[in-house]
């Protein structure tokens, strides 16, 4: 049975109370990967996967999730500023559908509006060269996406 693909606040009910989450920033050429600690407080970068074929990309993601004892995935969903979904969001949803058939871990979709722009500004502020920014932008975007989701989950826990 394919893993469920849900908004973050619904996906959390499918995950155990503790356990690492894997955050993904899906680009056309790369996939930025981040992981949380088991208590879901802090996101850290893992790597940037150079996209090849879906099966190869998925195999690497599943290996990372196994190495990190992950209990779920958080995919950045690139929603347009007006709230609509364009081709990139449709591509992310298609990736999630295909990936869900390979894992039993629930997949959360998290609004990633402006994540890459925010990371780009941060790296420029740190005086990171253009070449170096190109190497790390997707991994840092994955960190930004996952940390945003972790912060939202922490607020949900406090509000309960």
Helices and strands as residue ranges (DSSP letters): E 5-7, H 8-11, G 12-14, E 20-26, E 30-36, E 43-50, H 54-67, E 70-77, H 87-100, E 107-111, H 115-125, H 130-159
